[in-house]
Amino acid sequence: MLMVEREVKLRFDDPEQARAAISAAGATPLRSRRLQEDVLLDTEDELLRRRRCVLRIRTEAGKSLLTFKGPVQPGAVKIRDEYETIVGDGEVLRHVLEELGLHVWFRYE
C-alpha cells in the first residue's frame, strides 16, 4: 500500500512540555505505548542510504511490517512516499533479505 509520510519535528525542552502542547492541541492517543523493534537494511555499498531511502522491518507485539521509504521530496516539510505491508515472520524475512545481499546496518527500539 502506498502512503505519503509527512513529518514535522518540533523542539521542546522536556517530554512534559511536549505532552502538554499535544494535549492543548486536542490530540488523543490512538493506542497505548508499546515496544517496537526496528531494523534498517541496506546493500554493502549503501545504495539505499545514498539515495536517502529506508528499508525497515518493524516487529511489534508478534507482528511484523516491511516498509520502504522513498527519498525525501524537496520542501519545508519532510515528505516521502512510503510502501508498507504486513509480513508473516519478520525474522525469516530478514534472513531472506540477508541471503539476497542486504545487511542490517542499524537497529533500534
ZIURVEN-V490421 format. One record per residue. N is the residue number from 1. RES is the residue in one letter. PSI is psi in radians with two decimals (NA if undefined). BURIAL is # if it has 24 or more other ideal C-beta (glycine too) atoms within 12 Angstrom, else .. Layout:
BEGIN
n: <N,N>
res: <RES,RES>
psi: <PSI,PSI>
burial: <BURIAL,BURIAL>
END
This chain:
BEGIN
n: <1,2,3,4,5,6,7,8,9,10,11,12,13,14,15,16,17,18,19,20,21,22,23,24,25,26,27,28,29,30,31,32,33,34,35,36,37,38,39,40,41,42,43,44,45,46,47,48,49,50,51,52,53,54,55,56,57,58,59,60,61,62,63,64,65,66,67,68,69,70,71,72,73,74,75,76,77,78,79,80,81,82,83,84,85,86,87,88,89,90,91,92,93,94,95,96,97,98,99,100,101,102,103,104,105,106,107,108,109>
res: <M,L,M,V,E,R,E,V,K,L,R,F,D,D,P,E,Q,A,R,A,A,I,S,A,A,G,A,T,P,L,R,S,R,R,L,Q,E,D,V,L,L,D,T,E,D,E,L,L,R,R,R,R,C,V,L,R,I,R,T,E,A,G,K,S,L,L,T,F,K,G,P,V,Q,P,G,A,V,K,I,R,D,E,Y,E,T,I,V,G,D,G,E,V,L,R,H,V,L,E,E,L,G,L,H,V,W,F,R,Y,E>
psi: <2.30,2.27,2.88,2.09,2.27,2.14,2.25,2.29,2.27,2.52,2.28,2.66,-0.53,2.89,-0.61,-0.69,-0.71,-0.80,-0.74,-0.74,-0.69,-0.78,-0.73,-0.49,-0.09,0.16,2.57,2.53,2.44,-0.48,2.88,2.93,2.60,2.79,2.23,2.44,2.14,2.42,2.39,2.37,2.69,2.97,2.90,-0.62,0.21,0.72,-0.77,-0.80,-0.70,-0.54,-0.02,0.69,2.86,2.36,2.04,2.46,2.12,2.27,2.26,2.15,0.72,0.04,2.61,2.54,2.43,2.23,2.32,2.20,2.16,3.12,2.64,2.31,2.54,2.46,3.09,-0.49,2.48,1.95,2.35,2.65,2.54,2.23,2.28,2.48,2.62,2.41,2.63,-0.69,1.84,-0.61,-0.75,-0.76,-0.75,-0.77,-0.72,-0.82,-0.63,-0.67,-0.47,0.05,-0.03,2.78,2.69,2.15,-0.22,2.46,2.40,2.82,NA>
burial: <.,.,.,.,.,.,.,.,.,.,.,.,.,.,.,.,.,.,.,.,.,.,.,.,.,.,.,.,.,.,.,.,.,.,.,.,#,#,#,#,#,#,.,.,.,.,.,#,.,.,.,.,#,#,#,#,#,#,#,.,.,.,.,#,#,#,#,#,#,.,.,.,.,.,.,.,.,.,.,#,.,#,.,.,.,.,.,.,.,#,.,.,#,#,.,.,#,.,.,.,.,#,#,.,.,.,.,.,.>
END
